Amino acid sequence: MPATISGVGCYVPPKVLSNKDLEKIVNTSEEWIRTRTGIDERRIAEAGVATSDLATNAALELLAKTGVEAADIDAIIVCTVTPDMLFPATACLVQDRIGAKGAWGFDLVAACSGLLYGLSTGAQLVASGSHRKVLVIGADTMSRIIDYEDRATCVLFGDGAGAFLVEPARDGEGGLIDFINEVDGSGGKYLSMPAGGSAQPATHETIDARLHFVHQDGRQVYRYAVGKMYELCVNVLERNGYTAEDVDLLIPHQANRRIITSVAERMGLPLERTLINIDRYGNTTGGTIPLATRDAIDAGKLKKGDLVLMAAVGAGFTAGVSLWRWTY
């Protein structure tokens, strides 16, 4: 049976970190940040707030909006690169806090593509007939792994979370049409957090070398992101008999406004049919696509029956696209 997205819930911390604020922290300027990234501000979690807190709040909002009981959730997939800890999984913490007593779950690590990987996984669980309600959450507290002495990365990221409810679609209603997920591990060196795992456990040396923060080669990431997102978008449309003209809305991962506009332009897709909200949230990694989806619904840009294309590229390199006929 086809799977569909039947609900969206989101949460961002109340604290705002503006470009003006960053001017006081690192050698940069408001104009430079806006021109290079398209970001005006981002949300930052207060001390003591973890990824599980953001994810739980997003899940609770979704349940409240859809009227679904937590006890009816079959599985929880938390897509994150900033888990509360390596184990237990953040999905376990969320399951307990929302009271989803009958659900199993796990964390999925695929960086900025993680949410799309989680959606395709959840959709397959539903399509198999073994699950009825799967909660797919993208949540990251990126401020915890950002070096605020590195002006190339600290301006990019924010904290936030979003959740999708994946359920069986009604006959003839629509839902997931197709997806493509890829990895290219040769690009892993261009975007990573080098230390903290089994290869480089935490030591005084790794901490002094600031290896527990995000390290990025911006040029390499930009080049790969634009080329791969365009390629996968075109491929998934062509193999299902569509063109860019048929797409009612492109919801891309919000990493950089220039990446998004470059992909849309190469596809021949007008920006009015491309959701961009990076100016308000920055790159929240797992949270960007749910946040963008919610904003699209609220703005009337996403309606029942629309053909929706979601796309992302992330560290790994990871990449994914999914094509949906929107059902609510």
N, C-alpha and C positions, 0 to 999 in steps of 0.2 A: 504494500500500500504506500502511496506517496506521503511524504512528510511535509509539514508546513510550519511556519513560525506563527504562533497564535497570540503572542504577547511579548511586550518589551518593558523592562523596568531598569532604571538607571539611578546612580548616586555619584555625586562629586562632593568633596569636602568643602566647607564654607570658606576657608581661607583662600584669598586670591593673591597670587604673586604676579605683579605686573612687570612689563618691560622697564618701567621707571624704577621699580624696586630692584631689578637685576642690575641696573646701572650703578647702584650703591654697593653691590656685592662683587662684581667682576668687571673687567675692563671691556665694556661694550656700550652700545647706545640703543635707545628705543627705536630709532629709525633703522639702524643696521639689522636689528632682530626682525622687525616687521618686513623690511624689504627682502631679506634673505629667506625668511621662513613663513611669513604670513601670520605670525602669532602676535597677539596683543597681551594676553594674560593666560595663566594656567592656575589650576587649583592644587593646593599642597596640603597634605594631611598633617594634622597636629601631632606632636610627640605622643607616642603611646597608641596611635591609631595604626592598625595593620591592614594588610590586604584582605584578610578575612572579614574585617569590619566593613570595608567598602563593598565586598561581595555580598555579605549578608544583607546590608541595607538595600542593594539593588534587587536581590531576590525577594525581599519582603515587599518592596514596592510593586514588583511584578505580580506577586500573589494577590496583593490588595486590588490591583487594577483588573486582574482577570477573574477574581473570585475563586481561584483554585485553592484547595486545601493543601498544606504542606505534606500531609499524610498521603496524598495521592501522587506525589512525585516518585517516579521509578528510579531515576538516576540523575546525578549531578556531576557535570564536567566543569571544572574551574580552569580556565586558560590563563596562565600567569607565568611571568619570569621573576616575580617577587613574592614567593610564598612566605607565609609567616615563619616557616622553618622548613628544612628539607623533609622531615616527617614528624608528625603525621601530615598527610596531605591537607591542603587548605580546604579541599572539598569535604573532608571529614568534619572540619570545624564548622563549616557552613551548614552541613547536614544536621549537626547537633543544635545549632543556634536557631534554625528556622523550624525545627521539630519535624523534619522529614524522616520519620522513623522507618519507613519502608524502603528508603532509597539507598543504593550503593553509589559509589562515585570515585573519581580520581582527578588528579591534576594533569594538565596537558601543557607541555613546554614547547612552544614553537614561536616565541617572541611575537612580533607584530602580526604574524599570520595565524597565531594560535586560535583566535576566535573563529576564523573560518574553518580551521581544522576541526575544532570542537563542534561546529555546526554540522559539518559533513558526517562526523562520527555519530552525533546524536540523531541525525536524520536517518542514518543506516540502521541504528537500533530500532527506531520507530518503523522504518520500512520493512524490517524483518518480521514484524508482528510481535516481537518479544517485549516491547516497551510501548506505553501509551503516552507518558508525559516525561520528557527529558528537559532538565534545566541546564542550559549552556551559559556559563558566566565568563565574561572577560573582565579581569580586575588586576590592576597594578598600582603599586605605590612606588612609582619610579623615583621619587625624591629620595628614597632610601639608598639608591645605588648610583646617584648622580654626583659628580665631582663639581662643586660650586666654585672651584678654582679654574675649571676648564670651560672657557667661554664658548667653545665649539659645540659642547653637548648640553651644558646646563640650561641653555635658553630653550631647548627643544621640548622638554618633557614635563608632564604634569601627572597628577594622580586622579584616578576615577575608575568607575566600574559600570558595567551594563550586563543585563541578563536577558536571554531569549527563552521562551517556552516553545519546545518543539513537540508537536502532536501529529496524529494522523490527519491528513486532509480529507474533507468530504469528497465524495465521488464527483469528478468533473470540476472541482473547485480550483485546482491549481496546486501551488506549493513548490517544492524543489524540482527544478527541471534537470539540472546537471551541475557538476562541479569538477574542478581540476586542482589537484594539489601537487606541488613539486618541492624538491630540495636540491640544492647545489652546495654540497659541503665544502667545495674548494673555496667558497667565499666566506667561510666562517671566521677567518682571521681579520676580516675587515670590520666586524661589528661583534663585540664580545665583552664579557666581564671576565677577565683572565683568571682571577683567583677566587677561592672559596669552595672549589670542588676537590675531587680526589687528585687531580693533577697538581694543583698548587693549594694545599690547605693553608688556612690562615696562620701566618707567622708574623713576627715583628718586621721581617724583611718585606713581605707582601703588602703589609699595611703601610709601611714607610714609602713603598714604591707606588702607592695608590692604585693597586691592582684589583681592588674590590669595587671599583666603579666602572661604569660603561666607558669603553674605548671604541672610537669609531673613525674610520677613514671615510669622510663625508663624500669625496668625489666618487670613490668606488661604489658606495652604497647608492648614491643618486643615479649613477649610470645604470646599475643593475635594476634598480626599482622602476625607472621609467621604461626601460626596454622590456623587462619581464612582465610587468603589469599590462602593458599594451599587448604583448604577444598572447598572454593567457586570455585576456578579455576577447580579443578577436577570435581565438581558437574556440572558446566555449560558445560564442555566438554562431560561428560558421557551422560547427558540427550539429547545431540544433536548428539550422535554417533561418537564423536571424542576422540582421546587420545592426550597426550602431543606430540607425534611424528608428529601429523598433524599440530601443531601450528608453523607457520612461524615466528612469533614474539610475545613475551610477553612484553607489555608496562606497567610496574608496577608504582605505586606511588613511588616517590623518597624520602623516609624518612631516610633510612639508608642502606648502601651497604650490610651490613651483613644480614639484613632482606631480601633484594632482592635475594641475592645468596642462602640463606637458602631455600627460596620458590622454586627457580629454581631447586636446587639440589634435593629437595624432590619430585618434579614433574618429574625428570629425563630429564629436559630441558637444553641443553647446553647453556652456557653463551653467546655464539655468536648469539643465538636467543633470547637474553634477552637485552632490551635496558637499559643501565645504563648511566646517565649523571649527577648524583648527585655531582660528583667531581667539576663541574663548577658552579652549581647553588645552592647547598644545597637543603633544603626542602622549596619549595615555596608554599606549601599547595595546593590551587586550581590550581596553574599554572603548576604543575609538569608534568601531563600527556600530555597536549598540547605541552609543551616545548620538552618533550621526543619524541612525535610524529613528530614534525617538524624536530628534529635532525635525527630521523630514516629515514625520507624521504630524507633529504639532504645527508645522508651517503649512500643511496641506499639500506638500510636494510628493507625498507617498499615499496612494489610495488603492482600494481594493481593485484588483484586475490589472494593476500596473506590472510591467516587466521590469524587474529590478536586478541589477548586476552589482555584486559586491566583490571587491578586489583588495589584495594586500600583499606586501613583501616585507620580510623581516630577517633578523639575524639568523644565520645558519649556512648559507642563505636559505630561507623558506619562502614559498610563494603559494598563493591560492586565489581562486575565483569561484563564486557560486552564482547560479542564475535561478531566479525565483519568479513565479507568478504570484503576486501578493494577494493574500486571501482575507484581509480584514482592514 
